[in-house]
Amino acid sequence: MAQKILVIQTAFIGDVVLATAMLESLHQQNPTSSISILVRKGNEALFEAHPFIHEVLVWDKKQNKYGHWFQLLFLIRKSQFDAVINVQRYAATGLWTVLSGAKMKIGFDKNPFAFLFTNKIAHQAIGNGLHETARNHALLSPLGIFPNTKPILYPSLLDQKKVEAYQSVPYLCMAPASVWYTKQFPIHQWIKVLHSIPFEGPIYLLGGPGDKPLNDQIMHAVQKKNIVNMAGRLSFLASAALQKGALLNYVNDSAPMHFASAVNAPVAAIYCSTVPEFGYGPLSDTSFIIETKQALPCRPCGLHGKKQCPLKHFNCAETITLEQIYQPLQQVVHN
């Protein structure tokens, strides 16, 4: 097996978390391999305490995007990787792969430069129920037979210490925000949930700095002292450490769901316009899917979220009931 490997995944943070399953597989099969990963700027924080990643290469796509692309190309070539595994299906990463100088250039057949890869892997269709981690796992086949592992993140002892003070009593985490409107359970629904949720302990509202106003709006509407806005107060890995200790994590079909999976935290995933069959569902041992029970002919309305409901009614979110939301909580409390 190749001794020096580069994995390229420059997509958004949830996709990078899912790609950590490949890192686990590679390491399990050959613990002496040197594994590096290339991610977009901002996502490198995921690997601060990772025990077996040799190097994290970072592409700044906002500042001098193409100049930095060439700098990384020289760095990749200088590193003399035995294998480059490209999870992305875009030209920029495909060209890195082709020009890498690696003996094995592995990527999906849908990449524009796939015809120049040494190993071209069929990308399985989204929507057939196959999980994204399994789709990605196919990229490892040229290197041998690998265990199908789950994504894993490694919060450091410092990350764990940062959240210890919030973990003295049983608590819930909720991540109300999503980049896409139709993937986000509506704000008035979160407010209804928090008004009447049968739970008296702390409820931590998670998110990045940009999610603070949304969480503040929810808190202002609910007016309960046990709700704490944690948006922007914790790093990615510290947030994951907080999720890990929660009684239950309520999330949208978005990155916080994948964070929960990567620390095996109990999770209740709320699906609005998208469906679990796309292959991005929760992988935690304790996980629940919450989605409308109505057979809506318009759902799903696309592979990804949209900026608004195309039909203006957003019934995929509005027809989810409070009973559905509370049922997973009742199950974990009584188990």
C-alpha positions as CSV (number, residue, x, y, z in Angstrom):
1,M,0.0,0.0,0.0
2,A,1.1,3.6,-0.6
3,Q,3.1,5.0,2.2
4,K,2.5,8.7,1.6
5,I,-1.1,9.7,0.8
6,L,-2.9,13.0,0.2
7,V,-6.7,13.3,0.5
8,I,-8.2,16.3,-1.2
9,Q,-11.6,17.6,0.1
10,T,-12.1,21.4,-0.4
11,A,-15.9,21.4,0.0
12,F,-17.8,22.8,2.9
13,I,-17.2,21.7,6.5
14,G,-19.9,19.0,6.7
15,D,-18.3,17.2,3.7
16,V,-14.9,17.4,5.2
17,V,-16.2,15.8,8.4
18,L,-17.7,13.0,6.4
19,A,-14.3,12.5,4.6
20,T,-12.6,11.8,7.9
21,A,-14.1,8.2,7.6
22,M,-11.6,7.6,4.8
23,L,-8.8,8.8,7.0
24,E,-9.8,6.3,9.6
25,S,-9.9,3.5,7.1
26,L,-6.5,4.3,5.6
27,H,-4.9,4.5,9.1
28,Q,-6.5,1.3,10.3
29,Q,-5.2,-0.7,7.4
30,N,-1.7,0.8,7.5
31,P,-0.9,2.7,10.7
32,T,2.6,3.6,9.4
33,S,1.2,5.5,6.4
34,S,1.8,9.2,6.3
35,I,-1.6,10.8,5.6
36,S,-2.1,14.5,4.7
37,I,-5.3,16.3,3.8
38,L,-6.0,19.4,1.7
39,V,-9.0,21.6,2.8
40,R,-10.4,25.1,2.2
41,K,-9.3,27.8,4.6
42,G,-11.4,27.6,7.8
43,N,-11.7,23.9,7.9
44,E,-8.2,23.2,9.0
45,A,-9.4,23.7,12.6
46,L,-11.0,20.3,12.4
47,F,-7.6,18.7,12.5
48,E,-5.8,20.6,15.3
49,A,-5.7,17.6,17.6
50,H,-5.9,14.8,15.0
51,P,-3.6,12.0,16.2
52,F,-2.4,10.7,12.8
53,I,-2.7,13.4,10.2
54,H,0.9,14.3,9.1
55,E,0.0,17.7,7.5
56,V,-3.0,19.8,6.7
57,L,-2.7,21.8,3.5
58,V,-5.0,24.9,3.3
59,W,-6.4,26.5,0.2
60,D,-7.5,30.1,0.7
61,K,-10.2,30.5,-1.9
62,K,-11.1,34.1,-1.0
63,Q,-7.6,35.8,-1.0
64,N,-5.6,35.4,-4.2
65,K,-7.4,32.2,-5.0
66,Y,-5.5,31.2,-8.2
67,G,-2.1,32.4,-7.0
68,H,-2.6,30.3,-3.9
69,W,-3.7,27.3,-6.1
70,F,-0.3,27.4,-7.8
71,Q,1.6,27.6,-4.5
72,L,-0.2,24.5,-3.4
73,L,0.5,22.7,-6.6
74,F,4.3,23.3,-6.1
75,L,3.9,22.1,-2.5
76,I,2.0,18.9,-3.6
77,R,4.7,18.1,-6.2
78,K,7.5,18.8,-3.7
79,S,5.9,16.4,-1.2
80,Q,6.2,13.5,-3.6
81,F,3.0,11.6,-2.6
82,D,2.6,8.0,-3.5
83,A,-1.1,8.5,-3.9
84,V,-3.5,11.4,-4.3
85,I,-7.1,10.7,-3.5
86,N,-9.4,13.4,-4.8
87,V,-12.9,13.4,-3.2
88,Q,-13.9,16.5,-5.2
89,R,-15.5,16.5,-8.7
90,Y,-14.3,20.0,-9.8
91,A,-11.6,21.0,-12.3
92,A,-9.3,22.8,-9.8
93,T,-8.8,19.8,-7.6
94,G,-8.7,17.5,-10.7
95,L,-5.8,19.4,-12.1
96,W,-3.9,19.2,-8.8
97,T,-4.4,15.5,-8.9
98,V,-3.2,15.2,-12.5
99,L,-0.1,17.4,-12.0
100,S,0.7,16.0,-8.5
101,G,3.5,13.7,-9.7
102,A,1.9,10.9,-7.6
103,K,2.2,7.3,-8.8
104,M,-1.5,6.8,-8.1
105,K,-4.0,9.6,-9.0
106,I,-7.4,8.5,-7.8
107,G,-10.7,10.4,-8.3
108,F,-14.3,10.2,-9.4
109,D,-15.2,9.7,-13.0
110,K,-17.3,12.9,-12.9
111,N,-14.2,15.1,-12.4
112,P,-13.5,17.0,-15.7
113,F,-9.9,15.7,-15.6
114,A,-10.8,12.1,-14.7
115,F,-9.5,10.9,-18.1
116,L,-6.0,11.7,-16.9
117,F,-6.3,9.9,-13.5
118,T,-4.6,6.5,-13.1
119,N,-7.7,5.2,-11.3
120,K,-11.1,6.5,-12.2
121,I,-13.9,5.5,-9.8
122,A,-17.6,5.5,-10.7
123,H,-19.5,8.0,-8.6
124,Q,-22.6,6.4,-7.3
125,A,-25.9,8.3,-7.9
126,I,-27.1,10.5,-5.0
127,G,-30.6,9.3,-3.9
128,N,-30.2,5.6,-4.0
129,G,-29.8,5.3,-0.2
130,L,-26.0,4.9,-0.3
131,H,-24.4,7.0,2.4
132,E,-21.9,9.6,1.3
133,T,-19.2,7.9,3.4
134,A,-19.7,4.7,1.4
135,R,-19.6,6.7,-1.9
136,N,-16.3,8.2,-0.8
137,H,-15.0,4.8,0.4
138,A,-15.0,3.5,-3.2
139,L,-12.1,5.8,-3.8
140,L,-9.9,3.6,-1.6
141,S,-10.5,0.4,-3.7
142,P,-7.3,0.9,-5.9
143,L,-5.3,0.7,-2.7
144,G,-6.8,-2.5,-1.4
145,I,-9.7,-3.7,0.8
146,F,-10.6,-1.3,3.6
147,P,-13.0,-1.5,6.5
148,N,-16.0,0.8,6.1
149,T,-15.5,3.2,9.0
150,K,-17.4,6.1,10.4
151,P,-16.2,9.7,10.5
152,I,-14.3,10.7,13.6
153,L,-13.2,14.0,15.1
154,Y,-10.7,14.4,17.9
155,P,-11.5,17.2,20.3
156,S,-8.4,17.9,22.4
157,L,-8.2,17.9,26.2
158,L,-8.3,21.7,26.0
159,D,-11.5,21.5,23.9
160,Q,-13.0,19.2,26.5
161,K,-11.9,21.5,29.4
162,K,-13.6,24.5,27.7
163,V,-17.0,22.8,27.9
164,E,-16.7,21.0,31.3
165,A,-18.4,23.9,33.1
166,Y,-21.5,23.4,30.9
167,Q,-21.8,19.6,31.6
168,S,-22.4,19.4,35.3
169,V,-26.1,18.4,34.8
170,P,-28.0,16.7,31.9
171,Y,-28.4,19.1,29.0
172,L,-29.6,19.4,25.4
173,C,-27.9,21.0,22.4
174,M,-29.8,22.5,19.5
175,A,-28.3,23.9,16.2
176,P,-31.2,26.0,14.7
177,A,-29.3,27.5,11.7
178,S,-28.5,26.2,8.3
179,V,-26.8,27.8,5.2
180,W,-29.9,26.9,3.2
181,Y,-33.4,28.2,4.0
182,T,-35.2,25.0,3.0
183,K,-32.9,22.8,5.1
184,Q,-33.6,24.9,8.2
185,F,-36.5,24.1,10.6
186,P,-38.2,27.6,10.7
187,I,-37.5,30.0,13.5
188,H,-41.1,30.1,14.6
189,Q,-41.0,26.3,14.9
190,W,-37.9,26.3,17.1
191,I,-39.6,28.9,19.3
192,K,-42.7,26.7,19.6
193,V,-40.5,23.7,20.5
194,L,-38.6,25.6,23.2
195,H,-41.8,27.2,24.7
196,S,-43.2,23.8,25.6
197,I,-40.3,21.3,25.5
198,P,-40.6,18.8,28.5
199,F,-37.1,19.5,29.7
200,E,-35.9,21.7,32.6
201,G,-32.2,21.4,32.2
202,P,-29.8,23.7,30.2
203,I,-30.4,24.0,26.5
204,Y,-27.4,25.2,24.5
205,L,-28.0,26.8,21.1
206,L,-25.0,26.1,18.9
207,G,-23.7,27.8,15.8
208,G,-20.9,29.9,14.4
209,P,-20.5,33.6,14.9
210,G,-22.9,34.4,12.1
211,D,-25.7,32.3,13.8
212,K,-25.7,34.4,17.0
213,P,-28.5,36.9,15.8
214,L,-30.8,33.9,14.9
215,N,-30.2,32.3,18.3
216,D,-30.7,35.6,20.1
217,Q,-34.0,36.1,18.3
218,I,-35.1,32.6,19.5
219,M,-34.0,33.3,23.1
220,H,-35.8,36.7,23.1
221,A,-39.0,35.1,21.9
222,V,-38.9,32.2,24.4
223,Q,-37.7,34.1,27.5
224,K,-36.4,31.1,29.5
225,K,-33.4,31.2,31.7
226,N,-32.2,27.7,30.9
227,I,-31.5,28.6,27.3
228,V,-27.9,29.6,26.5
229,N,-26.7,31.1,23.2
230,M,-23.3,29.4,22.5
231,A,-23.0,30.6,18.9
232,G,-19.5,31.9,18.2
233,R,-18.3,31.0,21.7
234,L,-16.7,27.6,20.9
235,S,-14.4,26.3,18.3
236,F,-15.6,23.5,15.9
237,L,-14.0,20.8,18.1
238,A,-15.2,22.3,21.4
239,S,-18.7,22.4,20.0
240,A,-18.3,18.7,19.1
241,A,-17.1,18.0,22.6
242,L,-20.2,19.7,24.0
243,Q,-22.5,17.7,21.6
244,K,-20.8,14.5,22.7
245,G,-22.0,14.9,26.3
246,A,-25.5,16.0,25.5
247,L,-28.6,14.0,26.3
248,L,-29.7,14.7,22.8
249,N,-28.7,17.0,19.9
250,Y,-31.4,18.6,17.8
251,V,-30.0,19.5,14.3
252,N,-31.0,20.3,10.8
253,D,-29.7,18.4,7.8
254,S,-26.5,20.3,8.0
255,A,-22.9,20.3,9.4
256,P,-23.8,20.0,13.1
257,M,-25.4,16.7,12.3
258,H,-22.1,15.4,10.9
259,F,-20.3,16.8,13.9
260,A,-22.6,14.8,16.2
261,S,-21.9,11.7,14.0
262,A,-18.2,12.2,14.3
263,V,-18.2,12.1,18.1
264,N,-21.0,9.4,18.2
265,A,-23.3,11.9,20.0
266,P,-27.1,11.1,20.3
267,V,-28.8,13.1,17.6
268,A,-32.3,14.0,16.3
269,A,-32.1,15.2,12.7
270,I,-34.9,17.3,11.3
271,Y,-35.4,17.0,7.6
272,C,-37.4,19.6,5.7
273,S,-36.9,19.8,1.9
274,T,-34.2,17.1,1.7
275,V,-34.4,13.4,2.6
276,P,-32.1,10.9,4.4
277,E,-32.0,8.8,1.2
278,F,-29.7,11.3,-0.3
279,G,-27.0,9.7,1.8
280,Y,-26.2,12.4,4.4
281,G,-28.0,11.0,7.4
282,P,-26.8,10.7,10.9
283,L,-24.4,7.9,11.8
284,S,-24.4,8.0,15.6
285,D,-25.4,4.8,17.4
286,T,-28.4,6.7,18.9
287,S,-30.0,8.7,16.1
288,F,-33.5,9.7,15.1
289,I,-35.0,11.0,11.8
290,I,-37.7,13.6,12.1
291,E,-39.6,14.5,8.9
292,T,-43.1,15.2,7.8
293,K,-45.6,12.3,7.8
294,Q,-47.5,13.8,4.9
295,A,-46.8,12.5,1.4
296,L,-45.9,15.8,-0.3
297,P,-45.4,15.5,-4.1
298,C,-43.0,18.4,-4.1
299,R,-40.6,16.7,-1.6
300,P,-37.7,16.5,-2.1
301,C,-37.5,19.6,-4.2
302,G,-33.8,19.2,-5.0
303,L,-30.6,17.5,-4.0
304,H,-29.5,20.5,-1.9
305,G,-31.3,23.2,0.0
306,K,-32.8,26.3,-1.6
307,K,-33.0,30.0,-0.6
308,Q,-36.8,29.7,-0.4
309,C,-39.6,27.2,-0.9
310,P,-40.3,27.1,-4.6
311,L,-44.1,26.7,-3.9
312,K,-44.1,29.4,-1.1
313,H,-45.8,27.1,1.5
314,F,-42.8,25.2,3.0
315,N,-45.1,22.4,4.0
316,C,-42.2,20.0,4.4
317,A,-41.2,22.0,7.5
318,E,-44.6,23.3,8.6
319,T,-46.3,19.9,8.9
320,I,-43.7,18.5,11.3
321,T,-45.4,18.3,14.7
322,L,-44.2,19.0,18.2
323,E,-45.1,15.4,19.1
324,Q,-42.5,14.2,16.5
325,I,-39.9,16.6,18.0
326,Y,-40.4,15.5,21.5
327,Q,-40.6,11.7,20.9
328,P,-36.8,11.2,20.6
329,L,-36.2,13.1,23.8
330,Q,-38.8,11.0,25.7
331,Q,-37.0,7.9,24.4
332,V,-33.5,8.9,25.5
333,V,-34.8,10.1,28.9
334,H,-36.6,6.8,29.6
335,N,-33.8,4.5,28.3
